[in-house]
Amino acid sequence: MNVLIVYGTTEGQTRKIAERVAKEVSDRGHTVEVHDAAQTDANVGLNAFQAVVIAGSVHQEQHQKAIKNFATAHHQQLNGCPSAFVSVSFSAALEETRPEAQRYVDKFVELTGWQPRMTLLLGGAVRFTEYDYFQEQVVKFIVMKRGLAFPDGNDREFTDWDALHRFVDAFVDSAAS
Protein backbone atom coordinates (compact mmCIF):
# COMPACT_ATOMS: atom_id res chain seq x y z
CA MET A 1 0.00 0.00 0.00
CA ASN A 2 1.25 3.50 -0.85
CA VAL A 3 0.61 6.00 1.95
CA LEU A 4 0.90 9.78 1.68
CA ILE A 5 1.65 11.77 4.81
CA VAL A 6 1.18 15.54 4.61
CA TYR A 7 1.96 17.75 7.57
CA GLY A 8 1.96 21.38 8.61
CA THR A 9 4.24 22.49 11.41
CA THR A 10 5.15 25.74 13.09
CA GLU A 11 7.78 24.71 15.61
CA GLY A 12 8.77 21.26 14.35
CA GLN A 13 6.84 18.89 16.64
CA THR A 14 4.27 18.00 13.99
CA ARG A 15 7.08 17.22 11.53
CA LYS A 16 8.54 14.89 14.18
CA ILE A 17 5.11 13.25 14.57
CA ALA A 18 4.70 12.86 10.77
CA GLU A 19 8.14 11.27 10.54
CA ARG A 20 7.22 8.81 13.32
CA VAL A 21 4.00 7.92 11.47
CA ALA A 22 6.05 7.38 8.29
CA LYS A 23 8.51 5.11 10.10
CA GLU A 24 5.77 3.02 11.66
CA VAL A 25 3.88 2.66 8.36
CA SER A 26 7.12 1.79 6.57
CA ASP A 27 8.08 -0.72 9.28
CA ARG A 28 4.82 -2.51 8.49
CA GLY A 29 6.00 -2.99 4.88
CA HIS A 30 4.20 -0.14 3.15
CA THR A 31 5.58 2.58 0.88
CA VAL A 32 5.44 6.10 2.32
CA GLU A 33 5.90 9.64 1.02
CA VAL A 34 6.07 12.56 3.45
CA HIS A 35 5.40 16.14 2.37
CA ASP A 36 5.39 19.47 4.19
CA ALA A 37 2.15 21.18 3.12
CA ALA A 38 3.93 24.53 3.03
CA GLN A 39 6.39 23.12 0.48
CA THR A 40 4.13 20.74 -1.44
CA ASP A 41 2.55 21.60 -4.76
CA ALA A 42 -1.22 21.55 -4.25
CA ASN A 43 -1.47 19.24 -7.27
CA VAL A 44 0.11 16.20 -5.58
CA GLY A 45 -1.17 13.17 -7.45
CA LEU A 46 -3.30 11.54 -4.77
CA ASN A 47 -4.34 8.79 -7.19
CA ALA A 48 -0.96 7.11 -6.60
CA PHE A 49 -1.82 6.57 -2.91
CA GLN A 50 -4.18 4.13 -1.26
CA ALA A 51 -4.27 6.01 2.06
CA VAL A 52 -3.50 9.51 3.36
CA VAL A 53 -2.58 10.85 6.79
CA ILE A 54 -2.62 14.59 7.40
CA ALA A 55 -1.07 16.07 10.53
CA GLY A 56 -1.38 19.70 11.53
CA SER A 57 -0.72 21.75 14.61
CA VAL A 58 -2.96 24.35 16.17
CA HIS A 59 -1.82 27.88 16.92
CA GLN A 60 -4.18 30.65 17.97
CA GLU A 61 -7.06 28.17 17.76
CA GLN A 62 -6.49 27.32 14.08
CA HIS A 63 -4.60 24.76 12.03
CA GLN A 64 -1.99 26.00 9.56
CA LYS A 65 -3.28 27.65 6.42
CA ALA A 66 -1.24 25.25 4.23
CA ILE A 67 -3.00 22.23 5.79
CA LYS A 68 -6.41 23.84 5.40
CA ASN A 69 -5.65 24.66 1.77
CA PHE A 70 -4.43 21.13 1.04
CA ALA A 71 -7.46 19.47 2.65
CA THR A 72 -9.86 21.87 0.93
CA ALA A 73 -8.27 21.41 -2.50
CA HIS A 74 -8.32 17.61 -2.20
CA HIS A 75 -11.35 16.97 0.02
CA GLN A 76 -13.22 14.91 -2.58
CA GLN A 77 -10.28 12.55 -3.13
CA LEU A 78 -9.56 12.42 0.60
CA ASN A 79 -13.19 11.52 1.30
CA GLY A 80 -12.95 8.70 -1.24
CA CYS A 81 -9.98 6.90 0.32
CA PRO A 82 -8.88 5.82 3.79
CA SER A 83 -7.68 9.02 5.41
CA ALA A 84 -6.77 10.15 8.90
CA PHE A 85 -6.15 13.46 10.63
CA VAL A 86 -3.73 14.02 13.52
CA SER A 87 -4.41 17.35 15.22
CA VAL A 88 -1.53 18.51 17.43
CA SER A 89 -2.21 21.07 20.14
CA PHE A 90 -1.46 21.96 23.71
CA SER A 91 -5.19 21.61 24.42
CA ALA A 92 -5.06 17.96 23.37
CA ALA A 93 -2.43 17.24 26.03
CA LEU A 94 -4.71 18.05 28.95
CA GLU A 95 -7.85 16.08 29.76
CA GLU A 96 -9.82 19.15 30.81
CA THR A 97 -9.10 20.98 27.53
CA ARG A 98 -9.59 18.07 25.13
CA PRO A 99 -13.11 19.30 24.24
CA GLU A 100 -11.46 22.53 23.08
CA ALA A 101 -9.01 20.51 20.95
CA GLN A 102 -11.96 18.60 19.46
CA ARG A 103 -13.65 21.90 18.55
CA TYR A 104 -10.53 22.83 16.52
CA VAL A 105 -10.90 19.59 14.56
CA ASP A 106 -14.65 20.09 14.10
CA LYS A 107 -14.06 23.59 12.74
CA PHE A 108 -11.30 22.30 10.42
CA VAL A 109 -13.59 19.56 9.05
CA GLU A 110 -16.41 22.04 8.52
CA LEU A 111 -14.16 24.52 6.71
CA THR A 112 -12.43 22.01 4.44
CA GLY A 113 -15.23 19.58 3.57
CA TRP A 114 -12.92 16.66 4.36
CA GLN A 115 -14.34 13.91 6.55
CA PRO A 116 -11.34 11.90 7.82
CA ARG A 117 -12.20 8.32 8.72
CA MET A 118 -10.04 8.56 11.84
CA THR A 119 -8.82 11.46 13.95
CA LEU A 120 -6.33 11.70 16.79
CA LEU A 121 -5.96 14.58 19.22
CA LEU A 122 -2.31 14.68 20.21
CA GLY A 123 -0.31 16.94 22.49
CA GLY A 124 2.56 18.91 21.02
CA ALA A 125 5.52 20.53 22.74
CA VAL A 126 6.71 23.79 24.22
CA ARG A 127 10.14 24.93 23.11
CA PHE A 128 11.18 27.76 25.41
CA THR A 129 14.75 27.54 24.11
CA GLU A 130 13.55 28.48 20.59
CA TYR A 131 11.15 31.32 21.44
CA ASP A 132 11.88 34.99 21.31
CA TYR A 133 10.93 37.01 24.39
CA PHE A 134 7.38 37.74 23.19
CA GLN A 135 6.64 34.12 22.22
CA GLU A 136 8.03 32.91 25.55
CA GLN A 137 5.76 35.28 27.49
CA VAL A 138 2.67 34.21 25.52
CA VAL A 139 3.43 30.50 26.03
CA LYS A 140 4.16 31.02 29.73
CA PHE A 141 0.82 32.83 30.09
CA ILE A 142 -1.03 29.96 28.39
CA VAL A 143 0.79 27.36 30.47
CA MET A 144 0.12 29.23 33.72
CA LYS A 145 -3.54 29.73 32.74
CA ARG A 146 -3.81 25.95 32.38
CA GLY A 147 -2.38 25.49 35.90
CA LEU A 148 0.92 23.96 34.82
CA ALA A 149 4.27 25.14 36.07
CA PHE A 150 7.61 25.12 34.28
CA PRO A 151 9.89 26.61 36.91
CA ASP A 152 13.04 25.62 35.06
CA GLY A 153 11.93 27.04 31.68
CA ASN A 154 13.08 23.87 29.90
CA ASP A 155 11.47 22.52 26.75
CA ARG A 156 8.77 19.94 27.30
CA GLU A 157 7.12 17.43 25.00
CA PHE A 158 3.47 16.47 25.56
CA THR A 159 3.16 14.00 22.68
CA ASP A 160 1.75 10.62 23.72
CA TRP A 161 3.87 8.40 21.46
CA ASP A 162 2.05 5.24 22.60
CA ALA A 163 -1.32 6.72 21.57
CA LEU A 164 0.19 7.63 18.20
CA HIS A 165 1.50 4.07 17.76
CA ARG A 166 -1.94 2.59 18.52
CA PHE A 167 -3.56 5.08 16.13
CA VAL A 168 -1.17 4.21 13.29
CA ASP A 169 -1.72 0.49 13.86
CA ALA A 170 -5.50 0.90 13.77
CA PHE A 171 -5.37 3.15 10.70
CA VAL A 172 -3.06 0.86 8.70
CA ASP A 173 -5.15 -2.20 9.59
CA SER A 174 -8.33 -0.38 8.55
CA ALA A 175 -6.83 1.02 5.32
CA ALA A 176 -5.31 -2.29 4.27
CA SER A 177 -8.59 -4.21 4.61
N, C-alpha and C positions, 0 to 999 in steps of 0.2 A: 504494500500500500504506500502511495506517495502522500506525504503529509506536509502541508504548508503551515508555517508558524509566522505570524505577523505580529509585531509588537510596537508599542509606543512607550518611550521612557523619557523621563525628565532628569532623573538623578542616577540612573543606571541599574536600579534594583529590578525593574521589569525586564530589562535586557538579560540580567542574570537568571531570572525566572524563565524567560523564553529559552535560554540556552539549556537550562536544566530539563525543560520539557522536551527539547530536541534530543538531548542525550538519552533520556528515558525511552522515547519513541524509537530512536535508532537502536538502542540496546535490545529492543524487542524485535529487531529485524526489518524495520521499515525504513524507507527512504524519506529524508527530511530536508526541507529548505527553510531557512530562517531569514526574514526580511524586516528591517526597520521601516516602519510605515512612513517615517519622515524622509527616507531615502529611496523608497520603492516607487517605481512608476505605477500609477493607478491602473494601468492596463496589464497587470500581472495575469498570465494565462491560467486562470483557476481550473480550466478543464483538464489540466495535467495532474490535478490532485484529487484524491479520493476523500480527503478530510482536511479541515482547516481549524487551527487554533489561533485565536486572536487574544493578545494580552495587552492591557493598557492600564496606566496608573491614573489616579485621580489627584488633581490639584485644584484648589479653589472650587471644589464640588463638581468638577467636570473632568471627563476623560480628554486626552490630547486630541487636538483638532485633526491631526493626521490619521488617527485611528477612526474617528467619527467619519471622516471623508472616505476612508477605505471601505468601512462597513456599509456606508450609504451607497457608494458607487457599485458595490458588489452584492448588495443584500439579496437579490433574487437568486444568484448562484449559491450564496452562502446558505440560504434557506433550503436549497435543493440538495444539499450534501450534509454529511455529518460535520457539525461545527460546534466549537466550544469557545466560551469567553472566560478569561481570567481577569478579574477586576482587582487591581492592587491599590490599597488605600490604608491609611492609618486607621480609619474608622472600622475597617474589616478586622483589625487586630484585636479589638476590644469587644467583648460580648455585649456590653450595654450600648455600643454604637453600631453594631452590625445592621440594625434596621436602616440606619442612615446610609451605610454602604450599599445596601440592597436598593435604596431609592436612587442612587447614582446609576446602578445597572438598569433599573426600570426606565429611567429617563433616557439613557443611552439607547436602549432597545426601541423606545417610542420614537426617538429622533431619527434613527437610522433605518428602521423597517426590518432589521435583521432579528430573527428569532433563534438564537443559539439553542441547540438541543441540550447543552449542559453549560452551567455557569459555576464559577468558583469565586468566592470572596476571599481575598488573601491579603494579609498584612504586608506592608512594605518595609521601609527602613528610614531611620533618621541619620543624616550624615553631617553632624555638627562640624567636622573637620573640613568639609567642602563648602560650607555656607559663608556668604559674606555677612557682615554685621546685621544688616536688615533681615536677611533670611533667617539667621540664627534667632533673632528676637521673635519673629513671627512663629517659628517652630516651637520655641520655648513657651510662648504664650499658649499655643494649641496644646502642647503636652501638659502644661500646668492646669489648663482648663479641664483636661480629661482626668486630672488627679494623679498623674504619674510624675515621678521625680527622676531627674538625671543630674544628680549633684556633681558628678565628675565631668559632665559635658562630652562624654565619649559617644562615638557612633553606636547605634543599636539597630539590630535587624529584628523585625517582627514576623518574618515569613515563616509559616508553618510548612516546612519541607515535607513532612510526613503526609499532611493533607494534600499537598500538590502531587506527591507520588501516587496516592490512592486515586486522586482525580484523573491523572494521566492513565493509570491502569484501567479505570472504568471507561474512560473515553475511547481508548484504543480497542478495548474489547467490544464496545458498542459499535464503533465505526467499522471494525473488521467483520462483523457478523451481518 
